[in-house]
Amino acid sequence: MATTIQGALTELGQQFVDSLRQELDSKRISASGNLYRSVRYEIVGSGDEIGLALFWDDYGDIVDEGRGRSTRGGPQQTWRGKIEGWIRFKGITPRQGMTQEQLAFLITRKINRKGYKAKPWIQPAIDRVVNQDFQQLFGDAVAAEIEKILGK
């Protein structure tokens, strides 16, 4: 029976993540699409405590919740590289005499000084998928597993 429940959760998890990604893509949440493509699920627990957990890239939480000012800047900030990638992806050309790395430094410094406004993306999308698609997704996953059990 555990494999049946696990099979249903696998099917449900994949359908849920696919619907969630479609919802996020339709809202144009991220510039490159990397954030919504990073959304994934894992089956966690066992027995009566089995369920699904959602995961995404770390910076998704910062986008979702925003962040306040920071006094801890400096070269140890790992997200400056992501800003450099974002600059390249968007095709932003720095002013003459400035490199992309220098522009990324200036953007990072501004974020440290001013913070970053929250752009809620995951919970609104989850709410829409759950309210619109969950019953159908759950029903389809259970129906598929019942058909497998019955050999149809």
Long-range contacts (C-beta under 8 A, 24 or more apart in sequence): 2-46, 2-47, 4-145, 4-148, 4-149, 5-50, 6-43, 6-50, 7-145, 7-148, 8-141, 8-142, 8-144, 8-145, 9-43, 9-50, 9-51, 9-52, 9-141, 10-43, 11-140, 11-141, 11-144, 11-145, 12-52, 12-137, 12-138, 12-141, 13-41, 13-42, 13-43, 13-52, 14-41, 15-137, 15-140, 15-141, 16-41, 16-52, 16-129, 16-133, 16-134, 16-137, 17-41, 17-54, 19-129, 19-133, 19-137, 20-54, 20-125, 20-126, 20-129, 23-125, 23-128, 23-129, 24-121, 24-125, 27-121, 27-125, 29-63, 29-119, 29-121, 29-125, 30-63, 30-121, 31-86, 31-89, 31-90, 32-85, 32-86, 32-89, 35-59, 35-60, 35-63, 35-121, 39-122, 54-122, 54-126, 56-122, 60-121, 60-122, 62-116, 63-118, 63-119, 63-121, 64-118, 64-119, 64-120, 64-121, 64-122, 64-123, 65-118, 65-120, 66-115, 66-116, 66-117, 66-118, 66-119, 67-111, 67-115, 67-116, 68-115, 69-112, 69-113, 69-114, 69-115, 70-111, 70-112, 70-115, 71-112, 72-112, 73-108, 73-109, 73-112, 77-108, 79-108, 80-104, 80-105, 80-108, 83-107, 83-108
